[in-house]
Amino acid sequence: MTEDRRPETPAEENGSVAVFVLIGRQLKLLRERAGLNQREFGALVGYGPDLISAIERGVRTPRPEFLRRADEVLQANGMFIAVIPQVEEAMTRARTRHPEWYRGYAVLEAQAVSLHDYSTMGVLGLLQTEDYARAVFTQGHPPLDEETIEKRVADRLSRQQIFDQWPPPECSFVIEQAVLERPIGGPKVQREQLQQLLRIGRRRNVQLQVMPTGRYEHPCLDNSFTLLIPKGKEQVAYMESQGYPKLTSDREEVRILAARYGIIRAQALNPHESLDLIEKMLAEQ
């Protein structure tokens, strides 16, 4: 399987977002009636305030286990439990929310048991904060209209549910140091993005590494790429260049990229050194 096509227009909205927005509004109403702010409520259900905010705004899908816990904490009398079947159905339909040219990869990513990425120009979408993602889509050319930007942001954040799965996929990410130093969206957005990378990099199933700018040698002065293994399938590779995507399962192409990725990881800082560097960057801001 090799796909190499020009991006098409975004797919039509399928109604999934409306389900999540409605649940988010109900959640916010009951939380406020209980006299809890987002941080307090998040502590009770085991989620951070940023995720609570995203769920309330309908840009992050509430997982069934979250809905069960929220129902208990907010004494919703089964209201959130009752919508779990609709949420699960909407989560299935939500895969078609991505642009048509991206759907094949999005489906495989959601099924991944192993995912490895090398990023050269910007933070991988799977790792982006909401504000960083919005800045990326807002600054693109030709410019997108506001409605499309918000849809793209919501779609990007929805992909991050992969981190909430159990068992979680084994992940590794190598990011060029220059990517971390580039203040996309401004200093505040950059700081929040670095903090997000620390949170994700400390997960037990994640290894995050930084490729220092000062390296004399480099095995891949080319585009970013992602290697992933969908459940029950062979490893595939995904790349983009100037808006042209390529998803391939050709064994020789995948083998070459996998070998290249191994060298990249060997030359990058190890995970502990990488997190220390990010912490140092935050302290110097």
Helices and strands as residue ranges (DSSP letters): E 2-4, H 16-33, H 38-45, H 49-56, H 64-73, H 79-82, H 84-93, G 94-97, G 100-102, H 103-110, E 112-119, G 125-127, H 130-139, H 146-158, G 159-164, E 170-176, H 177-181, H 187-201, E 206-211, E 225-230, E 236-241, E 244-248, H 251-267, H 271-284
